[in-house]
Amino acid sequence: MTSSNQFGFFAEDLTIARRTPKLRATEPRGEQNYSWLCMPTGDVAYLAVDNAGLPTLQPDKPDAAGDSIGLAAVQFENQSFLAMLTSGELAPRVNGQPAPPLTLLRVRDQVQVTERNVLHVSILNRPFIGRPRDEEIGTECPFCRIPFTADTTIYICPFCDKAMHCEGTDKPEEDRLECARLTTECRHCNQPVNMKEGYVYVPNI
């Protein structure tokens, strides 16, 4: 995934009555029955339970290896997943079922490591609209089949990390490639095109 998008969890507190959250894109607070746990920057993170019995995300493995679950954002067949490696004492459940040693979590999946909290998988999307990365230059846009050049503008899908043209008023209208603006779905993963900052999914908790 691009560095502007981060996996995370909405931690639902089952001891508090449910109600619909009212979120602002950059301030996932204000309701008492949930909190936003964002993946730390870096390749991996660790899901653990603190002394109060609440789930936490940490950038480093706790001293007791059995007290944490490894997490890493991965790409597989044009899709973004949160890989969860389970070992040791914690025994998470995913969508109500015991988790195998390796699970690929999708947006909207639910993970439970304590009786008190359910973790809803989501992505904090900060849309990338800008110049192509080195690996994209010369490859074809899936919408128009025209290769990306170093001076074009692209949109990167928060679900699959793939690009489409997204040129704007910096180019003449007759030369403008606006592929991401002309479709509602990514041509790689069929997920919605999302150019607004915010959460890809917010549970109805």
C-alpha positions in Angstrom: 0.0 0.0 0.0 1.1 3.6 -0.5 2.4 5.3 2.6 -0.7 7.6 2.6 -3.1 4.7 3.4 -3.0 2.7 6.6 -4.8 -0.4 7.8 -6.3 -0.3 11.2 -9.2 -1.4 13.4 -12.3 0.2 14.9 -12.2 -1.3 18.4 -15.8 -1.7 19.5 -16.4 -1.9 23.2 -19.1 -4.5 23.7 -19.8 -3.2 27.3 -21.3 0.0 26.0 -24.6 0.4 24.2 -24.3 0.5 20.5 -24.9 3.8 18.6 -24.1 5.1 15.2 -20.6 6.8 15.1 -20.2 10.4 13.9 -16.7 10.6 12.5 -14.6 13.3 11.1 -11.9 12.0 8.7 -8.9 12.9 10.8 -10.5 12.7 14.3 -11.8 9.2 14.9 -12.9 10.1 18.5 -16.0 11.4 20.2 -18.0 8.2 20.7 -17.4 6.2 23.8 -18.0 2.7 22.4 -15.2 2.6 19.8 -11.7 3.9 19.1 -9.5 3.8 16.0 -6.3 1.8 16.2 -4.1 2.7 13.3 -1.3 0.4 12.1 2.1 2.0 13.0 4.3 3.1 10.1 6.7 0.3 9.0 6.4 -3.1 7.5 4.9 -5.0 10.5 3.0 -4.3 13.7 1.9 -6.4 16.7 -1.6 -6.7 18.1 -1.4 -7.2 21.9 -3.6 -6.8 25.0 -2.5 -4.2 27.6 -2.7 -4.5 31.4 -6.3 -3.2 31.3 -7.3 -6.0 29.0 -7.7 -3.6 26.0 -6.3 -4.4 22.5 -3.3 -2.3 21.3 -1.2 -2.0 18.2 2.6 -1.8 18.7 5.5 -1.2 16.3 7.8 -3.7 18.2 7.2 -7.2 19.3 6.6 -7.4 23.1 9.2 -9.2 25.2 6.8 -12.1 25.7 6.3 -13.5 22.1 3.2 -15.4 23.1 1.5 -12.2 24.1 1.1 -10.7 20.6 -0.1 -11.3 17.0 2.0 -10.3 14.0 0.4 -8.0 11.4 1.6 -6.9 8.0 -0.1 -5.2 5.0 0.4 -7.4 1.9 -0.7 -7.4 -1.8 -2.1 -10.6 -3.4 -3.8 -10.8 -6.8 -4.4 -7.0 -7.0 -5.9 -6.9 -3.5 -4.7 -5.4 -0.2 -4.9 -7.6 2.8 -3.8 -7.4 6.4 -1.8 -10.6 7.1 -2.3 -11.9 10.6 0.2 -14.4 12.0 -1.2 -16.2 15.1 1.0 -18.1 17.6 1.4 -18.3 21.3 -1.2 -17.7 24.0 -3.6 -15.3 22.2 -6.3 -17.2 20.3 -8.2 -14.7 18.1 -11.4 -15.3 16.3 -12.1 -14.0 12.8 -15.7 -13.4 11.9 -16.7 -15.6 14.8 -14.5 -18.5 13.9 -11.1 -19.6 15.4 -8.3 -18.1 13.3 -5.8 -20.4 11.6 -2.1 -19.7 12.0 -2.1 -17.4 9.0 -5.1 -15.3 8.0 -5.5 -12.7 5.3 -7.9 -10.1 6.7 -10.0 -7.9 4.4 -11.7 -4.6 5.0 -14.9 -5.3 7.0 -13.6 -8.5 8.7 -14.0 -8.7 12.5 -11.3 -9.9 14.9 -11.8 -10.7 18.5 -8.9 -11.2 21.0 -10.8 -10.3 24.2 -14.3 -10.7 25.4 -14.8 -7.0 25.7 -13.7 -5.8 22.2 -14.4 -6.6 18.6 -11.9 -5.2 16.1 -13.4 -4.1 12.7 -10.8 -4.0 9.9 -10.7 -0.8 7.8 -8.3 1.5 6.0 -7.6 5.1 6.7 -7.5 6.5 3.2 -5.5 9.6 2.4 -5.9 9.6 -1.4 -2.7 9.7 -3.5 -3.1 11.9 -6.5 0.3 12.9 -8.0 3.2 11.8 -10.1 3.7 8.0 -10.9 6.2 5.9 -8.9 9.2 4.6 -10.9 7.6 1.1 -11.3 4.5 2.6 -12.9 6.2 4.7 -15.6 5.7 2.9 -18.9 3.0 0.6 -17.7 -0.6 0.9 -19.1 -3.5 2.6 -17.4 -6.2 -0.1 -17.1 -8.9 2.3 -18.2 -7.5 3.9 -21.4 -4.5 1.6 -22.1 -2.2 4.6 -22.5 1.1 4.2 -20.7 1.9 6.4 -17.7 4.7 8.9 -18.2 6.8 10.8 -15.7 4.8 14.0 -16.2 1.3 12.6 -15.8 -0.9 12.6 -12.7 -2.3 9.4 -11.3 -4.7 8.2 -8.7 -3.8 5.1 -6.6 -6.5 2.8 -5.4 -6.5 2.4 -1.6 -7.7 -1.2 -2.0 -5.2 -2.7 -4.5 -2.5 0.0 -4.7 -2.9 0.2 -8.5 -2.9 3.4 -10.6 -5.2 5.2 -13.1 -4.8 8.5 -14.9 -6.2 11.4 -12.9 -5.1 14.6 -14.7 -6.7 17.9 -14.0 -6.7 21.5 -14.9 -2.9 21.6 -15.2 -3.3 20.2 -18.7 -5.5 21.4 -21.6 -8.9 19.8 -21.6 -8.4 18.1 -25.0 -5.2 16.4 -23.8 -6.4 15.5 -20.3 -6.6 11.9 -19.2 -9.2 11.8 -16.4 -9.7 8.0 -16.2 -10.1 7.8 -12.4 -12.7 10.6 -12.6 -14.7 8.9 -15.3 -15.3 5.6 -13.6 -16.8 4.6 -10.2 -14.8 1.4 -9.8 -11.1 0.5 -10.0 -10.4 -1.5 -13.1 -8.0 -3.8 -11.2 -10.1 -4.8 -8.1 -13.6 -3.4 -8.9 -13.6 -1.5 -5.6 -15.1 2.0 -5.5 -12.9 4.9 -6.6 -12.4 7.0 -3.5 -10.8 10.4 -3.8 -11.9 11.7 -0.4 -9.8 11.5 2.8 -11.5 9.3 5.4 -12.2 5.7 6.3 -12.8 3.1 3.5 -15.3 1.4 5.9 -17.0 2.6 9.1 -18.9 -0.1 11.0 -22.4 0.6 12.1 -21.7 0.3 15.7 
